[in-house]
Amino acid sequence: MADKQKFAFDKINFILLAAGMVVVVIGFLLMTGPVSTETAFEPDIFSVRRIKVAPVVCLSGFLFMIYGIMRKPKTLKETE
């Protein structure tokens, strides 16, 4: 039973961290798109998806990861 208390994180913490990382990656993928060059301007660089939605998705993923780190695992006494 003492093995459970050795780790600072439990299974739920790792799942929350992984889910937060997936959300951050989705946010970065939302930021991708066509690029402007010296000869051609691409107006899509100012789209709502790339300027507003993607950063909010990334921020929520980082906040989710912070929650996963800060969440205190339940001790054996609390679960009984």
PDB file with one MODEL, atoms N, CA, C and O in Angstrom:
MODEL        1
ATOM      1  N   MET A   1       0.808  -1.204   0.000  1.00  0.00           N
ATOM      2  CA  MET A   1       0.000   0.000   0.000  1.00  0.00           C
ATOM      3  C   MET A   1       0.851   1.268   0.000  1.00  0.00           C
ATOM      4  O   MET A   1       0.385   2.320  -0.436  1.00  0.00           O
ATOM      5  N   ALA A   2       2.078   1.184   0.477  1.00  0.00           N
ATOM      6  CA  ALA A   2       2.940   2.357   0.552  1.00  0.00           C
ATOM      7  C   ALA A   2       3.383   2.821  -0.832  1.00  0.00           C
ATOM      8  O   ALA A   2       3.777   3.975  -0.997  1.00  0.00           O
ATOM      9  N   ASP A   3       3.323   1.935  -1.831  1.00  0.00           N
ATOM     10  CA  ASP A   3       3.737   2.309  -3.177  1.00  0.00           C
ATOM     11  C   ASP A   3       2.862   3.415  -3.763  1.00  0.00           C
ATOM     12  O   ASP A   3       3.342   4.231  -4.549  1.00  0.00           O
ATOM     13  N   LYS A   4       1.602   3.448  -3.395  1.00  0.00           N
ATOM     14  CA  LYS A   4       0.687   4.464  -3.904  1.00  0.00           C
ATOM     15  C   LYS A   4       1.104   5.869  -3.467  1.00  0.00           C
ATOM     16  O   LYS A   4       0.867   6.829  -4.200  1.00  0.00           O
ATOM     17  N   GLN A   5       1.711   6.010  -2.302  1.00  0.00           N
ATOM     18  CA  GLN A   5       2.035   7.313  -1.749  1.00  0.00           C
ATOM     19  C   GLN A   5       3.386   7.849  -2.229  1.00  0.00           C
ATOM     20  O   GLN A   5       3.734   8.983  -1.898  1.00  0.00           O
ATOM     21  N   LYS A   6       4.152   7.081  -2.992  1.00  0.00           N
ATOM     22  CA  LYS A   6       5.467   7.521  -3.429  1.00  0.00           C
ATOM     23  C   LYS A   6       5.399   8.565  -4.534  1.00  0.00           C
ATOM     24  O   LYS A   6       6.294   9.404  -4.633  1.00  0.00           O
ATOM     25  N   PHE A   7       4.379   8.540  -5.355  1.00  0.00           N
ATOM     26  CA  PHE A   7       4.290   9.423  -6.509  1.00  0.00           C
ATOM     27  C   PHE A   7       3.506  10.685  -6.160  1.00  0.00           C
ATOM     28  O   PHE A   7       2.533  10.642  -5.408  1.00  0.00           O
ATOM     29  N   ALA A   8       3.953  11.812  -6.723  1.00  0.00           N
ATOM     30  CA  ALA A   8       3.238  13.065  -6.508  1.00  0.00           C
ATOM     31  C   ALA A   8       1.971  13.117  -7.360  1.00  0.00           C
ATOM     32  O   ALA A   8       1.002  13.785  -6.998  1.00  0.00           O
ATOM     33  N   PHE A   9       1.979  12.411  -8.489  1.00  0.00           N
ATOM     34  CA  PHE A   9       0.821  12.380  -9.388  1.00  0.00           C
ATOM     35  C   PHE A   9       0.189  11.004  -9.356  1.00  0.00           C
ATOM     36  O   PHE A   9       0.861   9.997  -9.130  1.00  0.00           O
ATOM     37  N   ASP A  10      -1.118  10.977  -9.587  1.00  0.00           N
ATOM     38  CA  ASP A  10      -1.773   9.689  -9.768  1.00  0.00           C
ATOM     39  C   ASP A  10      -2.195   9.571 -11.229  1.00  0.00           C
ATOM     40  O   ASP A  10      -1.847  10.416 -12.053  1.00  0.00           O
ATOM     41  N   LYS A  11      -2.932   8.541 -11.536  1.00  0.00           N
ATOM     42  CA  LYS A  11      -3.326   8.274 -12.921  1.00  0.00           C
ATOM     43  C   LYS A  11      -4.151   9.425 -13.503  1.00  0.00           C
ATOM     44  O   LYS A  11      -3.980   9.780 -14.669  1.00  0.00           O
ATOM     45  N   ILE A  12      -5.036  10.002 -12.706  1.00  0.00           N
ATOM     46  CA  ILE A  12      -5.892  11.093 -13.169  1.00  0.00           C
ATOM     47  C   ILE A  12      -5.049  12.315 -13.547  1.00  0.00           C
ATOM     48  O   ILE A  12      -5.347  12.987 -14.535  1.00  0.00           O
ATOM     49  N   ASN A  13      -4.008  12.607 -12.777  1.00  0.00           N
ATOM     50  CA  ASN A  13      -3.139  13.734 -13.093  1.00  0.00           C
ATOM     51  C   ASN A  13      -2.489  13.555 -14.472  1.00  0.00           C
ATOM     52  O   ASN A  13      -2.444  14.493 -15.268  1.00  0.00           O
ATOM     53  N   PHE A  14      -1.996  12.363 -14.742  1.00  0.00           N
ATOM     54  CA  PHE A  14      -1.359  12.108 -16.029  1.00  0.00           C
ATOM     55  C   PHE A  14      -2.367  12.187 -17.178  1.00  0.00           C
ATOM     56  O   PHE A  14      -2.030  12.657 -18.264  1.00  0.00           O
ATOM     57  N   ILE A  15      -3.585  11.736 -16.946  1.00  0.00           N
ATOM     58  CA  ILE A  15      -4.621  11.831 -17.976  1.00  0.00           C
ATOM     59  C   ILE A  15      -4.950  13.294 -18.247  1.00  0.00           C
ATOM     60  O   ILE A  15      -5.110  13.684 -19.404  1.00  0.00           O
ATOM     61  N   LEU A  16      -5.054  14.109 -17.200  1.00  0.00           N
ATOM     62  CA  LEU A  16      -5.325  15.538 -17.374  1.00  0.00           C
ATOM     63  C   LEU A  16      -4.191  16.237 -18.113  1.00  0.00           C
ATOM     64  O   LEU A  16      -4.440  17.092 -18.963  1.00  0.00           O
ATOM     65  N   LEU A  17      -2.951  15.881 -17.798  1.00  0.00           N
ATOM     66  CA  LEU A  17      -1.809  16.461 -18.495  1.00  0.00           C
ATOM     67  C   LEU A  17      -1.813  16.081 -19.979  1.00  0.00           C
ATOM     68  O   LEU A  17      -1.552  16.927 -20.834  1.00  0.00           O
ATOM     69  N   ALA A  18      -2.103  14.836 -20.280  1.00  0.00           N
ATOM     70  CA  ALA A  18      -2.142  14.387 -21.672  1.00  0.00           C
ATOM     71  C   ALA A  18      -3.273  15.077 -22.433  1.00  0.00           C
ATOM     72  O   ALA A  18      -3.093  15.482 -23.582  1.00  0.00           O
ATOM     73  N   ALA A  19      -4.430  15.211 -21.799  1.00  0.00           N
ATOM     74  CA  ALA A  19      -5.551  15.883 -22.456  1.00  0.00           C
ATOM     75  C   ALA A  19      -5.226  17.353 -22.701  1.00  0.00           C
ATOM     76  O   ALA A  19      -5.563  17.894 -23.754  1.00  0.00           O
ATOM     77  N   GLY A  20      -4.576  18.001 -21.739  1.00  0.00           N
ATOM     78  CA  GLY A  20      -4.172  19.390 -21.927  1.00  0.00           C
ATOM     79  C   GLY A  20      -3.183  19.542 -23.061  1.00  0.00           C
ATOM     80  O   GLY A  20      -3.265  20.498 -23.831  1.00  0.00           O
ATOM     81  N   MET A  21      -2.250  18.613 -23.176  1.00  0.00           N
ATOM     82  CA  MET A  21      -1.268  18.667 -24.266  1.00  0.00           C
ATOM     83  C   MET A  21      -1.943  18.476 -25.613  1.00  0.00           C
ATOM     84  O   MET A  21      -1.566  19.129 -26.586  1.00  0.00           O
ATOM     85  N   VAL A  22      -2.926  17.601 -25.689  1.00  0.00           N
ATOM     86  CA  VAL A  22      -3.660  17.399 -26.940  1.00  0.00           C
ATOM     87  C   VAL A  22      -4.398  18.683 -27.331  1.00  0.00           C
ATOM     88  O   VAL A  22      -4.417  19.043 -28.508  1.00  0.00           O
ATOM     89  N   VAL A  23      -5.002  19.375 -26.367  1.00  0.00           N
ATOM     90  CA  VAL A  23      -5.705  20.625 -26.642  1.00  0.00           C
ATOM     91  C   VAL A  23      -4.722  21.689 -27.134  1.00  0.00           C
ATOM     92  O   VAL A  23      -5.047  22.453 -28.043  1.00  0.00           O
ATOM     93  N   VAL A  24      -3.529  21.748 -26.546  1.00  0.00           N
ATOM     94  CA  VAL A  24      -2.521  22.717 -26.987  1.00  0.00           C
ATOM     95  C   VAL A  24      -2.090  22.421 -28.423  1.00  0.00           C
ATOM     96  O   VAL A  24      -1.954  23.341 -29.230  1.00  0.00           O
ATOM     97  N   VAL A  25      -1.875  21.159 -28.744  1.00  0.00           N
ATOM     98  CA  VAL A  25      -1.483  20.789 -30.106  1.00  0.00           C
ATOM     99  C   VAL A  25      -2.593  21.150 -31.090  1.00  0.00           C
ATOM    100  O   VAL A  25      -2.308  21.626 -32.189  1.00  0.00           O
ATOM    101  N   ILE A  26      -3.848  20.932 -30.714  1.00  0.00           N
ATOM    102  CA  ILE A  26      -4.967  21.318 -31.579  1.00  0.00           C
ATOM    103  C   ILE A  26      -4.962  22.832 -31.799  1.00  0.00           C
ATOM    104  O   ILE A  26      -5.210  23.296 -32.912  1.00  0.00           O
ATOM    105  N   GLY A  27      -4.684  23.594 -30.755  1.00  0.00           N
ATOM    106  CA  GLY A  27      -4.601  25.048 -30.885  1.00  0.00           C
ATOM    107  C   GLY A  27      -3.514  25.475 -31.845  1.00  0.00           C
ATOM    108  O   GLY A  27      -3.723  26.377 -32.656  1.00  0.00           O
ATOM    109  N   PHE A  28      -2.354  24.842 -31.768  1.00  0.00           N
ATOM    110  CA  PHE A  28      -1.274  25.178 -32.690  1.00  0.00           C
ATOM    111  C   PHE A  28      -1.615  24.765 -34.120  1.00  0.00           C
ATOM    112  O   PHE A  28      -1.247  25.458 -35.068  1.00  0.00           O
ATOM    113  N   LEU A  29      -2.311  23.652 -34.281  1.00  0.00           N
ATOM    114  CA  LEU A  29      -2.735  23.247 -35.622  1.00  0.00           C
ATOM    115  C   LEU A  29      -3.749  24.229 -36.208  1.00  0.00           C
ATOM    116  O   LEU A  29      -3.766  24.466 -37.415  1.00  0.00           O
ATOM    117  N   LEU A  30      -4.596  24.799 -35.342  1.00  0.00           N
ATOM    118  CA  LEU A  30      -5.548  25.803 -35.814  1.00  0.00           C
ATOM    119  C   LEU A  30      -4.843  27.071 -36.293  1.00  0.00           C
ATOM    120  O   LEU A  30      -5.389  27.806 -37.116  1.00  0.00           O
ATOM    121  N   MET A  31      -3.644  27.334 -35.788  1.00  0.00           N
ATOM    122  CA  MET A  31      -2.898  28.523 -36.201  1.00  0.00           C
ATOM    123  C   MET A  31      -2.241  28.366 -37.565  1.00  0.00           C
ATOM    124  O   MET A  31      -1.853  29.361 -38.177  1.00  0.00           O
ATOM    125  N   THR A  32      -2.110  27.152 -38.045  1.00  0.00           N
ATOM    126  CA  THR A  32      -1.417  26.942 -39.311  1.00  0.00           C
ATOM    127  C   THR A  32      -2.296  27.361 -40.477  1.00  0.00           C
ATOM    128  O   THR A  32      -3.515  27.476 -40.347  1.00  0.00           O
ATOM    129  N   GLY A  33      -1.667  27.585 -41.601  1.00  0.00           N
ATOM    130  CA  GLY A  33      -2.383  27.963 -42.808  1.00  0.00           C
ATOM    131  C   GLY A  33      -1.427  28.532 -43.830  1.00  0.00           C
ATOM    132  O   GLY A  33      -0.209  28.469 -43.664  1.00  0.00           O
ATOM    133  N   PRO A  34      -1.987  29.088 -44.892  1.00  0.00           N
ATOM    134  CA  PRO A  34      -1.121  29.649 -45.936  1.00  0.00           C
ATOM    135  C   PRO A  34      -0.322  30.841 -45.418  1.00  0.00           C
ATOM    136  O   PRO A  34      -0.769  31.558 -44.523  1.00  0.00           O
ATOM    137  N   VAL A  35       0.859  31.042 -45.989  1.00  0.00           N
ATOM    138  CA  VAL A  35       1.737  32.120 -45.555  1.00  0.00           C
ATOM    139  C   VAL A  35       1.818  33.193 -46.633  1.00  0.00           C
ATOM    140  O   VAL A  35       1.597  32.925 -47.814  1.00  0.00           O
ATOM    141  N   SER A  36       2.135  34.400 -46.212  1.00  0.00           N
ATOM    142  CA  SER A  36       2.386  35.484 -47.153  1.00  0.00           C
ATOM    143  C   SER A  36       3.843  35.427 -47.597  1.00  0.00           C
ATOM    144  O   SER A  36       4.730  35.077 -46.817  1.00  0.00           O
ATOM    145  N   THR A  37       4.076  35.773 -48.852  1.00  0.00           N
ATOM    146  CA  THR A  37       5.433  35.830 -49.368  1.00  0.00           C
ATOM    147  C   THR A  37       5.738  37.263 -49.776  1.00  0.00           C
ATOM    148  O   THR A  37       4.890  38.146 -49.643  1.00  0.00           O
ATOM    149  N   GLU A  38       6.933  37.493 -50.269  1.00  0.00           N
ATOM    150  CA  GLU A  38       7.297  38.836 -50.703  1.00  0.00           C
ATOM    151  C   GLU A  38       6.500  39.271 -51.919  1.00  0.00           C
ATOM    152  O   GLU A  38       6.279  40.465 -52.120  1.00  0.00           O
ATOM    153  N   THR A  39       6.071  38.325 -52.726  1.00  0.00           N
ATOM    154  CA  THR A  39       5.349  38.671 -53.954  1.00  0.00           C
ATOM    155  C   THR A  39       3.840  38.571 -53.823  1.00  0.00           C
ATOM    156  O   THR A  39       3.116  39.195 -54.599  1.00  0.00           O
ATOM    157  N   ALA A  40       3.346  37.804 -52.863  1.00  0.00           N
ATOM    158  CA  ALA A  40       1.899  37.621 -52.732  1.00  0.00           C
ATOM    159  C   ALA A  40       1.476  37.748 -51.270  1.00  0.00           C
ATOM    160  O   ALA A  40       2.054  37.124 -50.380  1.00  0.00           O
ATOM    161  N   PHE A  41       0.461  38.567 -51.049  1.00  0.00           N
ATOM    162  CA  PHE A  41      -0.090  38.739 -49.695  1.00  0.00           C
ATOM    163  C   PHE A  41      -1.242  37.773 -49.499  1.00  0.00           C
ATOM    164  O   PHE A  41      -2.117  37.660 -50.357  1.00  0.00           O
ATOM    165  N   GLU A  42      -1.243  37.088 -48.389  1.00  0.00           N
ATOM    166  CA  GLU A  42      -2.315  36.150 -48.066  1.00  0.00           C
ATOM    167  C   GLU A  42      -3.158  36.743 -46.943  1.00  0.00           C
ATOM    168  O   GLU A  42      -2.690  36.811 -45.806  1.00  0.00           O
ATOM    169  N   PRO A  43      -4.392  37.176 -47.227  1.00  0.00           N
ATOM    170  CA  PRO A  43      -5.214  37.793 -46.182  1.00  0.00           C
ATOM    171  C   PRO A  43      -5.685  36.812 -45.105  1.00  0.00           C
ATOM    172  O   PRO A  43      -6.196  37.235 -44.069  1.00  0.00           O
ATOM    173  N   ASP A  44      -5.520  35.517 -45.340  1.00  0.00           N
ATOM    174  CA  ASP A  44      -5.958  34.524 -44.363  1.00  0.00           C
ATOM    175  C   ASP A  44      -5.136  34.587 -43.071  1.00  0.00           C
ATOM    176  O   ASP A  44      -5.532  34.002 -42.063  1.00  0.00           O
ATOM    177  N   ILE A  45      -4.006  35.285 -43.088  1.00  0.00           N
ATOM    178  CA  ILE A  45      -3.215  35.367 -41.856  1.00  0.00           C
ATOM    179  C   ILE A  45      -3.959  36.156 -40.783  1.00  0.00           C
ATOM    180  O   ILE A  45      -3.621  36.064 -39.603  1.00  0.00           O
ATOM    181  N   PHE A  46      -4.959  36.923 -41.176  1.00  0.00           N
ATOM    182  CA  PHE A  46      -5.742  37.701 -40.222  1.00  0.00           C
ATOM    183  C   PHE A  46      -7.123  37.096 -39.965  1.00  0.00           C
ATOM    184  O   PHE A  46      -8.022  37.793 -39.495  1.00  0.00           O
ATOM    185  N   SER A  47      -7.299  35.813 -40.265  1.00  0.00           N
ATOM    186  CA  SER A  47      -8.602  35.180 -40.054  1.00  0.00           C
ATOM    187  C   SER A  47      -8.894  35.030 -38.564  1.00  0.00           C
ATOM    188  O   SER A  47      -7.981  34.995 -37.739  1.00  0.00           O
ATOM    189  N   VAL A  48     -10.165  34.945 -38.241  1.00  0.00           N
ATOM    190  CA  VAL A  48     -10.597  34.817 -36.839  1.00  0.00           C
ATOM    191  C   VAL A  48     -10.048  33.532 -36.232  1.00  0.00           C
ATOM    192  O   VAL A  48      -9.672  33.502 -35.060  1.00  0.00           O
ATOM    193  N   ARG A  49     -10.005  32.484 -37.026  1.00  0.00           N
ATOM    194  CA  ARG A  49      -9.499  31.194 -36.528  1.00  0.00           C
ATOM    195  C   ARG A  49      -8.047  31.311 -36.070  1.00  0.00           C
ATOM    196  O   ARG A  49      -7.684  30.750 -35.036  1.00  0.00           O
ATOM    197  N   ARG A  50      -7.214  32.028 -36.820  1.00  0.00           N
ATOM    198  CA  ARG A  50      -5.788  32.112 -36.507  1.00  0.00           C
ATOM    199  C   ARG A  50      -5.473  33.182 -35.467  1.00  0.00           C
ATOM    200  O   ARG A  50      -4.477  33.070 -34.752  1.00  0.00           O
ATOM    201  N   ILE A  51      -6.301  34.211 -35.373  1.00  0.00           N
ATOM    202  CA  ILE A  51      -6.006  35.333 -34.478  1.00  0.00           C
ATOM    203  C   ILE A  51      -6.695  35.195 -33.124  1.00  0.00           C
ATOM    204  O   ILE A  51      -6.124  35.579 -32.103  1.00  0.00           O
ATOM    205  N   LYS A  52      -7.915  34.654 -33.097  1.00  0.00           N
ATOM    206  CA  LYS A  52      -8.681  34.617 -31.846  1.00  0.00           C
ATOM    207  C   LYS A  52      -8.943  33.207 -31.325  1.00  0.00           C
ATOM    208  O   LYS A  52      -8.722  32.937 -30.145  1.00  0.00           O
ATOM    209  N   VAL A  53      -9.403  32.321 -32.174  1.00  0.00           N
ATOM    210  CA  VAL A  53      -9.818  30.994 -31.719  1.00  0.00           C
ATOM    211  C   VAL A  53      -8.614  30.154 -31.279  1.00  0.00           C
ATOM    212  O   VAL A  53      -8.626  29.582 -30.189  1.00  0.00           O
ATOM    213  N   ALA A  54      -7.587  30.079 -32.110  1.00  0.00           N
ATOM    214  CA  ALA A  54      -6.433  29.238 -31.801  1.00  0.00           C
ATOM    215  C   ALA A  54      -5.718  29.652 -30.515  1.00  0.00           C
ATOM    216  O   ALA A  54      -5.391  28.778 -29.712  1.00  0.00           O
ATOM    217  N   PRO A  55      -5.457  30.949 -30.279  1.00  0.00           N
ATOM    218  CA  PRO A  55      -4.819  31.298 -29.002  1.00  0.00           C
ATOM    219  C   PRO A  55      -5.679  30.973 -27.780  1.00  0.00           C
ATOM    220  O   PRO A  55      -5.147  30.597 -26.735  1.00  0.00           O
ATOM    221  N   VAL A  56      -6.988  31.112 -27.899  1.00  0.00           N
ATOM    222  CA  VAL A  56      -7.867  30.767 -26.776  1.00  0.00           C
ATOM    223  C   VAL A  56      -7.825  29.259 -26.518  1.00  0.00           C
ATOM    224  O   VAL A  56      -7.826  28.823 -25.367  1.00  0.00           O
ATOM    225  N   VAL A  57      -7.787  28.474 -27.582  1.00  0.00           N
ATOM    226  CA  VAL A  57      -7.703  27.020 -27.425  1.00  0.00           C
ATOM    227  C   VAL A  57      -6.378  26.646 -26.765  1.00  0.00           C
ATOM    228  O   VAL A  57      -6.352  25.804 -25.868  1.00  0.00           O
ATOM    229  N   CYS A  58      -5.275  27.263 -27.201  1.00  0.00           N
ATOM    230  CA  CYS A  58      -3.966  26.995 -26.583  1.00  0.00           C
ATOM    231  C   CYS A  58      -3.959  27.398 -25.117  1.00  0.00           C
ATOM    232  O   CYS A  58      -3.473  26.650 -24.268  1.00  0.00           O
ATOM    233  N   LEU A  59      -4.492  28.564 -24.817  1.00  0.00           N
ATOM    234  CA  LEU A  59      -4.525  29.027 -23.433  1.00  0.00           C
ATOM    235  C   LEU A  59      -5.341  28.076 -22.562  1.00  0.00           C
ATOM    236  O   LEU A  59      -4.937  27.757 -21.443  1.00  0.00           O
ATOM    237  N   SER A  60      -6.475  27.626 -23.065  1.00  0.00           N
ATOM    238  CA  SER A  60      -7.283  26.696 -22.274  1.00  0.00           C
ATOM    239  C   SER A  60      -6.539  25.374 -22.069  1.00  0.00           C
ATOM    240  O   SER A  60      -6.652  24.763 -21.006  1.00  0.00           O
ATOM    241  N   GLY A  61      -5.788  24.930 -23.065  1.00  0.00           N
ATOM    242  CA  GLY A  61      -4.991  23.713 -22.900  1.00  0.00           C
ATOM    243  C   GLY A  61      -3.915  23.880 -21.845  1.00  0.00           C
ATOM    244  O   GLY A  61      -3.689  22.979 -21.038  1.00  0.00           O
ATOM    245  N   PHE A  62      -3.238  25.047 -21.844  1.00  0.00           N
ATOM    246  CA  PHE A  62      -2.217  25.294 -20.827  1.00  0.00           C
ATOM    247  C   PHE A  62      -2.840  25.385 -19.431  1.00  0.00           C
ATOM    248  O   PHE A  62      -2.270  24.882 -18.463  1.00  0.00           O
ATOM    249  N   LEU A  63      -4.000  26.020 -19.326  1.00  0.00           N
ATOM    250  CA  LEU A  63      -4.674  26.099 -18.032  1.00  0.00           C
ATOM    251  C   LEU A  63      -5.094  24.711 -17.553  1.00  0.00           C
ATOM    252  O   LEU A  63      -5.017  24.404 -16.364  1.00  0.00           O
ATOM    253  N   PHE A  64      -5.539  23.876 -18.494  1.00  0.00           N
ATOM    254  CA  PHE A  64      -5.919  22.505 -18.160  1.00  0.00           C
ATOM    255  C   PHE A  64      -4.707  21.726 -17.654  1.00  0.00           C
ATOM    256  O   PHE A  64      -4.821  20.933 -16.720  1.00  0.00           O
ATOM    257  N   MET A  65      -3.543  21.953 -18.274  1.00  0.00           N
ATOM    258  CA  MET A  65      -2.320  21.288 -17.826  1.00  0.00           C
ATOM    259  C   MET A  65      -1.906  21.782 -16.440  1.00  0.00           C
ATOM    260  O   MET A  65      -1.445  20.993 -15.615  1.00  0.00           O
ATOM    261  N   ILE A  66      -2.065  23.072 -16.181  1.00  0.00           N
ATOM    262  CA  ILE A  66      -1.753  23.609 -14.857  1.00  0.00           C
ATOM    263  C   ILE A  66      -2.658  22.983 -13.807  1.00  0.00           C
ATOM    264  O   ILE A  66      -2.206  22.640 -12.715  1.00  0.00           O
ATOM    265  N   TYR A  67      -3.944  22.834 -14.139  1.00  0.00           N
ATOM    266  CA  TYR A  67      -4.854  22.170 -13.209  1.00  0.00           C
ATOM    267  C   TYR A  67      -4.413  20.720 -12.970  1.00  0.00           C
ATOM    268  O   TYR A  67      -4.459  20.232 -11.841  1.00  0.00           O
ATOM    269  N   GLY A  68      -3.989  20.043 -14.033  1.00  0.00           N
ATOM    270  CA  GLY A  68      -3.527  18.661 -13.882  1.00  0.00           C
ATOM    271  C   GLY A  68      -2.307  18.551 -12.987  1.00  0.00           C
ATOM    272  O   GLY A  68      -2.135  17.556 -12.284  1.00  0.00           O
ATOM    273  N   ILE A  69      -1.452  19.578 -13.010  1.00  0.00           N
ATOM    274  CA  ILE A  69      -0.270  19.581 -12.149  1.00  0.00           C
ATOM    275  C   ILE A  69      -0.650  19.926 -10.712  1.00  0.00           C
ATOM    276  O   ILE A  69      -0.149  19.313  -9.769  1.00  0.00           O
ATOM    277  N   MET A  70      -1.533  20.903 -10.547  1.00  0.00           N
ATOM    278  CA  MET A  70      -1.868  21.390  -9.213  1.00  0.00           C
ATOM    279  C   MET A  70      -2.848  20.482  -8.467  1.00  0.00           C
ATOM    280  O   MET A  70      -2.937  20.561  -7.242  1.00  0.00           O
ATOM    281  N   ARG A  71      -3.577  19.630  -9.171  1.00  0.00           N
ATOM    282  CA  ARG A  71      -4.571  18.759  -8.543  1.00  0.00           C
ATOM    283  C   ARG A  71      -3.887  17.818  -7.565  1.00  0.00           C
ATOM    284  O   ARG A  71      -2.912  17.146  -7.904  1.00  0.00           O
ATOM    285  N   LYS A  72      -4.405  17.781  -6.364  1.00  0.00           N
ATOM    286  CA  LYS A  72      -3.833  16.924  -5.320  1.00  0.00           C
ATOM    287  C   LYS A  72      -4.458  15.539  -5.417  1.00  0.00           C
ATOM    288  O   LYS A  72      -5.681  15.406  -5.365  1.00  0.00           O
ATOM    289  N   PRO A  73      -3.636  14.513  -5.557  1.00  0.00           N
ATOM    290  CA  PRO A  73      -4.190  13.152  -5.585  1.00  0.00           C
ATOM    291  C   PRO A  73      -4.827  12.793  -4.250  1.00  0.00           C
ATOM    292  O   PRO A  73      -4.371  13.229  -3.193  1.00  0.00           O
ATOM    293  N   LYS A  74      -5.867  12.007  -4.310  1.00  0.00           N
ATOM    294  CA  LYS A  74      -6.534  11.575  -3.082  1.00  0.00           C
ATOM    295  C   LYS A  74      -5.656  10.561  -2.364  1.00  0.00           C
ATOM    296  O   LYS A  74      -5.039   9.699  -2.989  1.00  0.00           O
ATOM    297  N   THR A  75      -5.611  10.678  -1.056  1.00  0.00           N
ATOM    298  CA  THR A  75      -4.842   9.712  -0.276  1.00  0.00           C
ATOM    299  C   THR A  75      -5.685   8.463  -0.017  1.00  0.00           C
ATOM    300  O   THR A  75      -6.891   8.454  -0.263  1.00  0.00           O
ATOM    301  N   LEU A  76      -5.047   7.431   0.473  1.00  0.00           N
ATOM    302  CA  LEU A  76      -5.785   6.191   0.743  1.00  0.00           C
ATOM    303  C   LEU A  76      -6.829   6.399   1.818  1.00  0.00           C
ATOM    304  O   LEU A  76      -7.879   5.760   1.769  1.00  0.00           O
ATOM    305  N   LYS A  77      -6.587   7.261   2.784  1.00  0.00           N
ATOM    306  CA  LYS A  77      -7.548   7.504   3.858  1.00  0.00           C
ATOM    307  C   LYS A  77      -8.807   8.191   3.327  1.00  0.00           C
ATOM    308  O   LYS A  77      -9.907   7.940   3.819  1.00  0.00           O
ATOM    309  N   GLU A  78      -8.646   9.063   2.318  1.00  0.00           N
ATOM    310  CA  GLU A  78      -9.796   9.768   1.768  1.00  0.00           C
ATOM    311  C   GLU A  78     -10.674   8.848   0.938  1.00  0.00           C
ATOM    312  O   GLU A  78     -11.884   9.059   0.855  1.00  0.00           O
ATOM    313  N   THR A  79     -10.083   7.827   0.319  1.00  0.00           N
ATOM    314  CA  THR A  79     -10.865   6.954  -0.544  1.00  0.00           C
ATOM    315  C   THR A  79     -11.612   5.884   0.235  1.00  0.00           C
ATOM    316  O   THR A  79     -12.570   5.306  -0.278  1.00  0.00           O
ATOM    317  N   GLU A  80     -11.198   5.615   1.446  1.00  0.00           N
ATOM    318  CA  GLU A  80     -11.874   4.572   2.242  1.00  0.00           C
ATOM    319  C   GLU A  80     -13.080   5.104   2.960  1.00  0.00           C
ATOM    320  O   GLU A  80     -13.756   4.358   3.669  1.00  0.00           O
TER     321      GLU A  80
ENDMDL
END
